[in-house]
Amino acid sequence: MKLIEFNIMLRTILNNRSPIGRNPLIDLLLRVFPQQEVINACNRYLIGFQSFNTGTMGDALIFWQVNEHKIIVNGKKIYYKFDGHRDKKYSPMVMYPENPQCLFGLHLLKEFPDKKVAIVESEKSALIMSIVMPEYLWMACGSLSNFSEKFLLPLRKRQIVGFPDLDSKRDKVSNYSISAAQWIDTRYKLNSAGWNVRIDLNLEYKATTPMRLAKEDIADVALREATAKQINRLKRQL
């Protein structure tokens, strides 16, 4: 494993600089949520910013992966469009492919010993949901298959709630999204070994066909609802 120096990460994070204009996704969050809450979330999750070499996309976000021992394990660089969705022209880049990866947000584990840990798939969703539902400690596993005993091992003694993404493909037995069915299966295996894992299926129950086709997750819904509230608030002021 390659040692990642703290200063490499430090040069990318906000350090009290204004986040405005630095990234399309962060600009969107700043329009929806109170500015200080967005800044606090970026600092808490050690969000890094790196300029795109053409200068046309603002900055990429760097989601640093720091483990429970405060060791920088890896980082993932992702570009976003102005609607807050990932720019699929550019694949997410694991910055240190020779290194292992860990849960995004794992460095907060000891800081919040009494909170239930909520797991989502994407790092963006963990960041957003930490603002929307701060009663949970939000982490991201980075992919569908990473909701596994190996990846979740540092959470062995914590209460865990999984929030799987929607999917247009359905499990033939449960009729849930393939992603939800897979996480339910993992929950069963972990709980049989003494873990405390629950899967939240509220999104499954209220999902529409367009939501499934778009493969939305809990943060997509929360952001859409927050944006609608912001628009309605502005209308009342007119």
N, C-alpha and C positions, 0 to 999 in steps of 0.2 A: 504493500500500500504506500502510495506517495504521500509524504507529509505536506499538507497545505498550510502555509504560514498564515497567521491571523491577519497580518497586514494586507495580504492579497484580498481577503474578504472585506476588511475594513475600508479599503479604498473605493469599494463599490456601493456601500450603504449610505443612507441619507446623511447621518451625522449633523442633524439640525438644518440641513439645506432644504429649500422648498422643493417639494416633489412636483409642482405644477409644470407641465410641459415636458416632463421627463419620460413619460410612457403613456400610450393611449388607454390602457386599462386603468392605470392609477388616476388619470384625468377623469375617466368615467366615474370612478368611485368618489372622487372629490366633488363631483356634481351631485351625487346622490346622498352621501353621508357627510356628517360634520368633518371639516378638514382635520382637526386635531385627532379625531378617532382614526382616520385613515393613516395619518403620520405615525400615531402610536402603534397601529397594527404593523405597518411596514418596519418600524424599528424593532418591535417585539419579535417579528419573524425573520429579522436580519435580511430583508429584501434588498437585493443589489440591483444596480442599474448599469447597463453597458450600451454605449452608442452603437447603432448600426452603421456599417462603414459607408453607406451611401448618404446617410443623413436624412433619408426620406421617411423613416418609420419611427422617429424618436428613439428611445432607448429600448433595448430588450430588458426583460426582468431576469434576474438571477435568483433562483430559489436555492439558497444555501442549505445543505443538509449537515446539521451539527448534532452529534449524538448526545446521549444522556450524560456523558462524561465531558462535555464541552469540546470534543475533538471534531474538527471540521473534516467530514468524511468525503463530501462531494458537493457538486452544484449542478443545477440544471438551468440552461438558458432557453427562454421561450419568448417569441415575439407575438404581439397581440395587435388586433385591428381596433379601430375607433369605436366599434360596437361592443368591445370587451371580449370578443371571441378570439381564440387563438388563430394566428395567421398561418394557415396550413400550407402556404408556399414554403415555409421554413420549418423543418422538423425540429422538435425539441432536442437540444444538444446536451448530453451528459458531458460535463467539462473535463472530468478525469476518468476516462473509460477504464483505466487500469485499477481504479479504486472500487470498493464495494459501495453500496448505497444504503441509506437508512431512512426512516420516516422523516418527512419534512415537519418540523415543529418539535422534534424529540428533545431538543435542548431545553424545552420549557417544562419537562416532566417533573423535575424536583421543585421547580418554582411554584407549581400549583398542585400540591399533594392531595388535595381534597376534591378536586374536580373530576367528574367522569371524562374519559377521553373519547372524543368523537372522531371517527375515521371516515374520510372521504377519499375519492380517487385522486383528484387533481389538487395541485398546490394552490392554484387560484381560488378554488372553492374553500380551502381551509382558511385562507386569508380573509375572504369575504365573510364567511360564517363566524369568524372570530369577532367581527364587528356586530353582526346581526344577533348572534346567540352566545354572548360571552360567558354564560353559565357553564358551557362546556370548554374543555381544552381541545382545540381542533388540530388534527394532524392529517397529513396526506400520505398515502402509500405509493402514489405515483403511477400505478397501473392496476388493472383488474386482478391480475394474478399475484400481486404483492400483498393482498389481504391473506396472509399465510402465517403459520406459526413461526417460521424463520424470521419474517420481517417484523412481526408483532411481539417478539420475545421480550423486549425491554418492558412491555406493558403487562407482563404475566400476572402481576398482583393488583392490577387496576381494573376498575369497571370500564368496559369498552362498549361503545355504541357505534355500529357501522351504518353508514348512509350510502348505499350503493347507487350508482347512476342508473338511469333508465336505459332501455335498449329496445330496438324494434324487434329483435329476435326473442322469442318466448321459450321458456322451459316447458317441455311437453307434459310434465307431471303437474307442476304447480301453477303453470300459466303466468308466472312472474317473469320479469326480464331475466335473460341469461345471467347478467351480472348479479342480480339479487339472488337468484337460485344458487349461484356459485358461492356467494358470501354466506348464505344460510347453511350450506353444506359445511363450510369452514367453521362456522359458529358451532354446529353440532359436534364436530370433531374436537374443537378446543374445549367446549364445556364438558365433554365426556372425560377430558383430562384434567378437570378442575378449574378451568378458566371461568371468567364472568363476562360473557359476551352476549350482546343483544343486537338484533338487526332491526332498524327502523324501516317500516314498510309503508309509511304514510304517503310517500311520493308515488309508490306503486298503485295505491288505492285510488288516487285522484288523477292519475296520468291520463292525458288525452292522446289520440293517435299522433297529432303533430309533435307533442312533447316527446313521445317515444322515438319518432323518426329523427328528431333533432338530438336524441340521446342526452336529454337534459339531466341536470342533477339538482340537488337541493339549493345550491347557490344560484343557479340560473333562475329558479322560481323566486328566491328571496330577493334577488337583484331586480327582477321584473316588478315584483310587488312594491319594493322600495321606490323604484322609479315612478310607478303609478301614483304613489302617495305624494311624491315630490311634485308631480305635474298638477295633481288636484289641489295641493297647497298653494301653488302659484296661481291657479285659476281663481281661488277664493280671494286672493290679494288684488286681483284686477278690478 
